[in-house]
Amino acid sequence: MAQQITLDGTVRAACLLSNATNDGDGSGYAALKRVRDEITPEGDFRRQGNKISRRFGYGRGQIPVIPNRYRVIGLIGCGWNRRQRIVLRLTGLDQVVAIESVLGKTDAGWILDPEGLGKKFGYTHLVDFYRATDPEFSGRATSPAVIDEQTGKVVTNEYQTLTLDWETVWKPYHKQGAPDLYPDFLRPQIDLLNQQLFDDINNGTYKIIFSPRRDVAQAALDVFEARLAEINQRLENRRYLFGPYLTDSDARLFQTLAAYEVTYRPRVVKRVGHDVRHLWDYPHLWSYARQLFQTPGFIDDEELRALGFLPFDDGSYAYSFGYTTTTDTTEDNGPADRQAYYERWNEPADRSALTGSWEYSGPGTGGMDALWSFGDI
């Protein structure tokens, strides 16, 4: 059976490790310095591409699908990593694919758990797995990375298509009754919506926070809030983004919604210099977010602490984009009363009576779904 490290101390270590370069003031400027090579001359944040973008499958050149062979290593607070964790739990693949968390960051990159897979190979940082794969590797060793436990090499860090692989070619190892998160007839529409979600929402928060120019950050915020408003309307009579069907797109949207109030919004406010809307200002989106939050598989105890919903043993809470902790939960650090905030997420959100169709006027209409394909299996 696959191993999952789920210690409260593991989560807290990522916030408190003494030699970790966290953003102690929560300003995001240390993080901005780390991604300066991804800022265009016009001040736009253009995220680096993934360096090891192989796909799982059964064809030549693809990563072989072998249970109990691979491990996903990443930061709990990282949305791209939590997206994998959500899908692994929903499908039951967390029983055949190991999950491990990094413990903060130094100048050398993400720090490995000393009792994790790195111990087998004498590695101390996530970048060591990358360099074992490519001795000339340069750039940020990003989270998450899928590691071959036998070789100690990264087989892929392509988080964009990785969930699609878990949902398809790994299907023989899904648990009984697992949802079909990437059904054949919806794949073109899911691919197109996923691209929109990435550009405007998942990566949208980073476009705001990382831009060195306030006017560019404000433009990114305008797009972000407009997209949330559009999705809010979409969810008025639909249980999920595609009506009755829980899909990969829901996991992708939730990764940002769950982190927004504590992790992103305080940094967004600082960057643009004025107040911005809360999730609960979008009533249908807020009901939808609570529904997913209360659905088994969408969040676990590690993530509840890493995202500031629950306190650590000493009573402190995680907060801020910089992944630090505080006992002063003032409004500037996110919701002031974290217990009330957690209870708010657990307010009833039964949307099962909504009967709206999977069809929508968004990406893929006008025959566009037949012209584009991002996630070919």
BADOMAR-994105 format. One record per atom (N, C-alpha, C, CB): y, x, z. Coordinates in steps of 0.1 Angstrom, whole numbers, plus 5000, padded with zeros to 4 digits. Glycine has a CB too. Layout:
BADOMAR-994105
YXZ;...
//
This chain:
BADOMAR-994105
498850085000;500050005000;501250095000;500049905012;502350054993;503550124992;504250135005;504450064981;504950245007;505650265020;507150225019;505550405025;507650155029;509050125029;509550165043;509349975027;510550255043;511250305055;512250205059;511850445053;512050135071;512950025075;513450045089;512249895073;513950165092;514450185106;515950165107;514050335110;516350105118;517750085121;518450225120;517950015134;517850325126;518450455126;518650515112;517550555134;517750475103;517950525089;519250465083;516750485080;519550335085;520750275080;521950335087;520750125082;521850355100;523050405107;523250545104;522850385122;522250625101;522450765098;523350785086;521150835096;523150695076;523950705064;525450685067;523550595054;525750615078;527150595081;527750705090;527350465088;526850775098;527350855109;526951005108;526850805122;526151045098;525751185097;526951275098;524951205084;526851375107;528051445110;528551525098;527751535122;527751575089;528251655078;528351575065;527351775076;528351435066;528451355055;529951335051;527751225057;530251335038;531551325034;531851175031;531851405021;531851095042;532250955040;533750935040;531550875052;534250825036;535650795035;536050745049;536050695024;536350835058;536550795072;537650685074;536850915080;538650695066;539750595067;539550465059;541050655064;538450465052;538150345044;539050335032;538250225052;539850435028;540750425017;540150425004;541850525018;538950495002;538350504989;538850624982;538650384981;539750704987;540350814980;539350934979;541550864986;538450954989;537451054988;536451024977;536751075001;536150894976;535250844965;535850864952;534850704968;537250834951;537950844939;537850994934;539350804940;538051084943;537951224939;536651264933;538251314951;535551204939;534251234934;533951184920;533151174943;534751084915;534451024902;535651054893;534250874903;536451154896;537651184888;537251214873;538451304894;536051264871;535751294857;535351174849;534551384857;535351054856;535050924849;536250844848;533950854857;537450904850;538750834848;539350874834;539750864860;539650774826;540250804813;541750844815;540150674804;542350904804;543750934805;544650814808;544151004792;544150694805;544950574807;544750514821;544650474797;543850584829;543650534843;542550434844;544950474847;541750414834;540550324835;539350404841;540250264822;538550334849;537350394854;536250364844;536950344868;535650474838;534550454828;533350524834;534950514814;532450444839;531250494847;530350584838;530450374852;529950694844;529050784836;527750704832;528750904844;527150744821;525850694817;524750744825;525650714802;523650684825;522450734832;521750844824;521450614835;521450944831;520951064824;519451064821;521151184833;518650984828;517250974826;516850824824;516451034838;516950784811;516850644808;515550594802;518050604799;514450644806;513150604801;512850464806;512050704804;511950404799;511450264803;510050274807;511750164791;509650184816;508250164819;507550084808;508050084833;506350114805;505650034795;504250094792;506450034782;503650054781;502250094778;502250164764;501349974777;503450204759;503450264746;503750414748;504550204738;503650484736;503950634736;505350664741;503650684722;505450764750;506750804755;507250714766;507650804744;506550614770;507050524781;506450574794;506750384778;507050534805;506550564818;505350474821;507650554829;504150534824;502950454826;503150364839;501750534828;502650244838;502750144849;501550174858;502749994843;501750234869;500650274878;501050234892;500250424877;500350144899;500750104912;500550214922;499949984917;501450214933;501350314943;501550464938;500050314950;502350474928;502550604922;504050644923;502150604907;504950544924;506350564923;507150524935;506950494911;508350584937;509150554948;510650534943;509050664959;511250434948;512650404945;513450464957;512950254942;514350564954;515150624964;516650594961;514850774965;517350544971;518750514968;519450474981;518850394959;520750454980;521550414991;521450264993;523050454989;521250225006;521150085009;522350005005;520850065024;523550065007;524749995003;525049994989;525850065010;524350064980;524550074966;524049954959;523950204960;524949884952;524549754945;523449774935;525749694939;523549884927;522549914917;521149934924;522850034909;521149984936;519850004943;519349874949;520050114954;520349804955;519949674961;519349574951;521049614969;519949584939;519349504928;517849524926;520149534915;517449654927;516049684925;515249634937;515849834924;515849644949;515149604961;514949454961;515949644974;515949374956;515849234956;514649194946;517149174951;514649254934;513649214925;512249254929;513949274911;512149374935;510849424940;510349324951;510949564946;511149274960;510749184970;510349044964;511849164981;511248994955;510948864950;509648864942;512048824940;509248974935;508048974928;506849024935;508249064916;507049074948;505949134955;505649274952;504749054954;506449334943;506149474939;506449574950;506949504926;507149534960;507449624971;506149664978;508349554981;505049594975;503749634980;503049744972;502849514981;503549774960;502949874952;503949974947;502249814940;505249964950;506250054947;506950084960;507250004936;506950214964;507650254977;509150244976;507150394981;509750224987;511250214988;511650314999;511750064990;512650394996;513150495006;514650495005;512550635004;515350525016;516750525016;517350665019;517350425027;518450695012;519150825015;519950805028;520050865003;520350915033;521050915047;522450965047;520251005056;523250925037;524650975037;524851075026;525051025050;525951145026;526351235015;527051355020;527151155005;526751475014;527451595016;528051635003;526651705023;528651755002;529151804989;527951824979;529851934991;526751844985;525551864976;524951734971;524551944984;525551614976;525051494971;524351414982;524151514960;523651314978;522951224987;521851294995;522251104980;521851275008;520951345017;519651265018;521551365031;518551335017;517251275018;516751255032;516151355010;515951155035;515351135048;514451255050;514550995049;514551325061;513751445063;512251415065;514151515076;511951285068;510551245068;510051165056;510351155081;510851165046;510551095034;509851185023;511751035027;509851145011;509151205000;509651354998;509251134987;510951375001;511451514999;510751615007;512851515002;510251575019;509451675027;508251735020;509051605040;507651655012;506451705005;506751814995;505851584997;507951814990;508351914980;509452014985;508951844968;509852004998;510852095003;512252054998;510452234999;512451934995;513751894990;514651835001;513651784979;515951855001;516851805011;517851705006;517551915018;518051704992;519051614986;518451544974;520251694982;518951424971;518451354959;518551434947;519151224958;519551514946;519751594933;518651694931;521151674934;517951734942;516751824940;515751764931;516151854954;515451624932;514551564924;515051564909;514351414928;516351544907;516951554894;516751694888;518451514894;517051794896;516951934891;515451974888;517552034900;514551914896;513151944893;512751884879;512251884904;513451774876;513151704863;513851784851;513651564863;515151824854;515951894844;516752004851;516851804836;516252134850;516952244857;518452254853;516252374853;518852204842;520252214837;520952084840;520252234822;520451994849;521051874852;522451894858;520251794862;523451814853;524851824858;525351684860;525751904849;526351664867;526951524869;526451474883;526451434858;526751354886;526351294898;524851254898;527251174902;524151294908;522751244910;522851104916;521851344919;522751004908;523050874912;521950794918;523550794900;522250694925;521350604932;521350474924;521850574947;520150414922;518850464926;518150554916;517850344929;517150624921;516250704912;514850664915;516550854914;514050654904;512650634906;511850764905;512050524895;511150794915;510450924916;508950914914;510850994929;508351004906;506951014906;506451084918;506451084892;505751024927;505351084940;504451204938;504750974948;503751214927;502851324924;503551444919;501751284914;504551424911;505251544905;506551574912;505451514891;507151484919;508451504925;509551504915;508451634932;509351444904;510351434893;510851294891;509851484880;512151284887;512751154884;512151094871;514251154883;511550984871;511050924858;512150834851;509850844861;513050784859;514150704854;515250684864;513650574847;516450674860;517550624869;518350514862;518450744873;517650454852;518350354844;518350214851;517650344830;519250204860;519250074868;519549954860;520250094879;520149974848;520549854840;519249784835;521349894828;518249854830;517049794825;515849794834;516749854812;516049864845;514849884854;514349754860;515249974865;515249664864;514749534869;514049454858;515949444874;514449474846;513749404835;512249454834;514449414821;512049584836;510749634836;509949584847;510749794836;510549574859;509749524871;509349384868;510649524884;510149304861;509949164858;508949134847;511249094855;508649244839;507849214827;506549304826;508649244814;506749434824;505549514822;504749534835;505949644816;505449514846;504849524859;504249394864;505749574870;504249294855;503849154859;502449144864;504049064848;501449234859;500149224864;500049254879;499249324857;501049304885;501049344899;501949254908;501449484901;502449144901;503349054909;502448974919;504048954899;503048934930;502348844939;502148704933;503148844952;501248634939;500948504934;502148414937;499748444941;502548334927;503748244928;505048314927;503648184942;505148444922;506348514920;507148444909;506148654917;508448434911;509348374900;509348454887;510748344905;509448384876;509548454863;511048474861;508948374851;511548594865;512948624865;513548654851;513248734874;512648674841;513148714828;512248644818;513048864826;512348504817;511448424809;511848454794;511648274812;510848444785;510948484771;512148404765;509648454764;512148274767;513048194759;514548214763;512748044761;514748284775;516148304780;516548444779;516248254794;515748534774;516048674774;517348714767;514948754769;517548664755;518848704749;520048654757;518948644735;520048534762;521148484770;521248564783;520948334773;520148594789;520248674801;520848814799;518848694808;520448874788;520949004784;522449004782;520249064771;522948904775;524348894772;525148854785;524648784762;524648774793;525348744806;525348864815;524648624813;524248934815;524149054823;525249154820;522749114823;525449174807;526549264802;527849224807;526549274787;528149094807;529349034811;529549054826;529448884808;528449024834;528449044848;528749194852;527149004854;528149284844;528349424847;529849464845;527449514838;530349434833;531649474829;532749414839;531949424815;532649284842;533749214849;533549204864;533849074843;532249204869;532049184883;531349304890;531149054885;530149334886;529449444893;530249574892;528049464886;530649614880;531549734878;533049704880;531249794865;533349574880;534749534881;535349574894;534849384880;534649564905;535249614918;535549764917;534249584929;534749844911;534949984910;536150014901;533650054905;536249934890;537449954881;538749934889;537349854870;538749844899;539949824907;540149934916;539849684914;539049964924;539150064935;539450204930;537950064943;538850244919;538850384914;540050414905;537650414907;540750314900;541850344891;542950404899;542350214884;543550524894;544650584900;545950514897;544750724896;545950414888;547150344885;547050194890;547350344869;548150154897;548050024903;548049914892;549250004912;548849934881;548849834871;547549814864;549949864860;546749924862;545449914857;544449844866;544850054853;544649884879;543849814890;544049664890;544049874903;545349624889;545649484889;545149414877;547249464889;545149474865;544549414853;543049394855;544749504841;542349494862;540949474864;540649364874;540349604870;541549354884;541449244894;541649104887;542449254905;542549094878;542848974871;541548924863;543948984861;540849024857;539648994850;538548954860;539149114841;538449024871;537449004881;537548854886;537549104892;538748824890;539048684896;538848574886;540348684903;539248604873;539048504863;537548484860;539748554850;536748584861;535348564859;534748494870;534648704857;535148524883;534548444894;534948304893;535148504907;536148274888;536548134887;535748064876;538048124883;535448134865;534648074854;533248054859;534648164842;532648144867;531348124872;531248014882;530748254878;532348004890;532447894900;532347754893;533847904907;533047744881;532947624873;531547604868;533947624862;530947704863;529547704858;528547644868;529147844853;528847684881;527847654892;528147514898;527947754902;529147444893;529547314899;528347224898;530647254891;527547224887;526447124886;525147204883;526647024876;525147334885;523847414882;523447474895;524147514871;522147474898;521647544910;521747694909;520247504913;521347744898;521447894895;522347914882;520047954893;522548034879;523348064867;522747994854;523448214865;521447994854;520747924842;520147794847;519748024836;520947714853;520447584857;519347584867;520047504845;518147534864;517047534874;516247664875;516047424869;516647764866;515847884866;516547994874;515647924851;515848044884;516248164891;515948284882;515548184905;516948374878;516648474869;517248614874;517348444856;516948714866;517548844868;519048844870;517148934857;519748754863;521148754864;521648714878;521748654854;520848624885;521248584898;521148704908;520348474903;520148794906;520048914914;521249004912;518648984912;521649014900;522749104896;524049054902;522849124881;524248924901;525548874907;525548884922;525748724902;524348854928;524348854943;524648994948;522948804947;524249094941;524449234946;525949254950;523949334936;526849204942;528249214944;528749114954;529049204931;528248984953;528748884962;528448914977;528148754959;527248964980;526848994993;527649105000;525349034994;528149204991;528849314996;530449294996;528549434988;530849184990;532249184986;533249184998;532549054978;533049095008;533949075018;534149195027;533548955027;533049265030;533049385039;533249515031;531849395047;532549535020;532549665013;533749675003;531249675006;533949574995;534849584984;536249524987;534349524972;536349404992;537649334993;538649415000;537449204999;538349475012;539349555019;539949665011;538849605032;539149725003;539649834994;540449784982;538449924989;540049664977;540749604966;542149574971;540049474961;542249514983;543549474988;544449604989;543449415002;543949714994;544749834996;545149884982;543949945003;544249874972;544549934959;545649854952;543349934951;545649724952;546549644945;547849614953;545949514940;547749624966;548949614975;549249474978;550049674968;548349374977;548649244981;547249174984;549349164970;547349054990;546148984994;545448934981;546548865003;544148914983;543348864971;542348754977;542448984965;541848684968;541048564972;539748604979;540748484960;539248524987;537948534994;536848464986;537948485008;535548494989;534548424982;534548284984;533148484987;534948244997;534848095000;536048024994;534948085015;536948094987;537948024979;537447974966;539148114976;536148004963;535447954951;534347864956;534948064941;534547734959;533547664966;532147654961;534047524968;531947644948;530647634942;529947764942;530747574927;530747874939;530248004940;529748044954;531248114934;530548004964;530348024978;529047954982;531447984986;528847834978;527647764981;526447834975;527747614977;526547874963;525547944955;525148074962;525947974941;526148154966;525948274973;525148254986;527248344976;525548154994;524848125006;523348085004;525548015014;523148004993;521847964989;520948094987;521847874977;521448184979;520648304977;520448394989;521348394966;521548404997;521448475010;520348425019;522848465017;520148295018;519148225027;517748215020;519548085031;517648265008;516348265001;515648395004;516648254985;514348385009;513648505012;513548605001;512248465017;513848725003;513748834993;515148884989;513048774981;516148804991;517448844986;518148944995;518348724984;517848945008;518449045017;517449065028;519848995022;517449195033;516549225044;517349275056;515449325040;516749315067;517449355079;518249485077;516449375090;517649575069;518449705066;519749665059;517549795057;519649585049;520849545041;521849465050;520449475029;521349385059;522249305067;523049405076;521449215076;522549515080;523249605088;524149695079;522349695096;523649735067;524349825058;525549755053;523449875047;525549625051;526649545046;527549485056;526049435036;527249515069;528149475080;527949335085;529549485075;526849265082;526549135087;526049145102;525449065079;525249245105;524649255118;525049395124;523149245118;525249405137;525649535143;524449625144;526249505156;524749755146;523749855149;523449845164;524249995146;522549925169;522149905183;523349935193;521050005186;524250015189;525450045198;526549945196;525950185195;526349845188;527349745187;528349765176;528149725200;528349875169;529249905158;528749845145;529450055156;529649825136;529349765123;529649855112;530149625122;528849845101;529249915089;530449845082;528049915079;531249925076;532349865069;532849955058;533549825079;533649905049;534449985040;533550035028;535050105047;534250065017;533650125006;532950265009;534550144994;533550335019;533150465023;531850465031;534150535030;531350355034;530050345042;530150415055;528950405033;531050375063;531350425076;531050305086;532750485078;531250345099;531050235110;532350225118;529850275119;532450105124;533550085133;533149985144;534750025125;533849995155;533749895166;535049805166;533549955180;535949845157;537249775156;537249685143;538449865156;536649565144;536449485132;537749405130;535249395134;538849465128;540049395125;540049345110;541249495127;540949265107;540949205093;541049315082;542149115092;541649425085;541749535075;540449595071;542749645080;539549585081;538149635078;537149535073;537649695091;537649415070;536849305066;536949195076;535349355065;535949105076;536048995086;536149035100;534848905084;537148985107;537349035121;536248995130;538648985126;535748875129;534648825138;533348835130;534948685143;532648935131;531448955123;530348855126;530849095124;530248815139;529148715142;529548585135;529148695157;530748545135;531148425129;530948435114;532648385132;531248555108;531048575094;529648565090;531548725090;528748615098;527248605096;526848455096;526448695106;527348385107;526948245108;527548165096;527548195121;528648205091;529248135080;528248145067;530648195076;527648265065;526748275054;525448195056;526348425053;525148155069;523948075071;524247925072;523348125084;525447885069;525747745069;524947675058;527247715066;524447555059;523647485049;524147495035;523447345053;523247525026;523547545012;522447495003;523947685009;521947375005;520847324997;521447274984;520147205005;521147344973;521647304960;520547254951;522247424953;519347214957;518247174949;518447044941;517047164958;519446964945;519646834938;520446854926;520346744948;521046974924;521846994912;520947004899;522647124913;521246934889;520446924877;520946974864;520046774875;522047054865;522647114853;521747194845;523847194857;521947194832;521047264822;521247414823;521347214808;520247484817;520447634815;521447664804;519047694812;521747564796;522647594785;524047594790;522447484774;524847684784;526247694788;527047754776;526347794800;528347734777;529247784766;529547924767;530447704767;528948004776;529248144777;528548234767;528848194791;528248354771;527648454761;526448404755;527348584768;526248424742;525048384734;525248264726;523948364744;526348194727;526548074719;527048114705;527547974725;527048014696;527448044682;526448134675;528848104682;525248144679;524248224673;524248374676;524348214658;525148404686;525348544689;524048604696;526548564699;523348514703;522148564709;521048624699;521448454718;521148574687;520248624677;520648764671;520048524666;521948804674;522448924668;522449044677;523848904664;522249014690;522349124700;521149124709;523649104709;520749244713;519649254723;519749384731;518249254716;519849374744;520049484752;518849534760;521149454762;517949434762;516749464771;515449454764;516849374783;515249504752;514049494745;512849554754;514049564731;511749484754;510649524762;509549584752;510049414771;
//
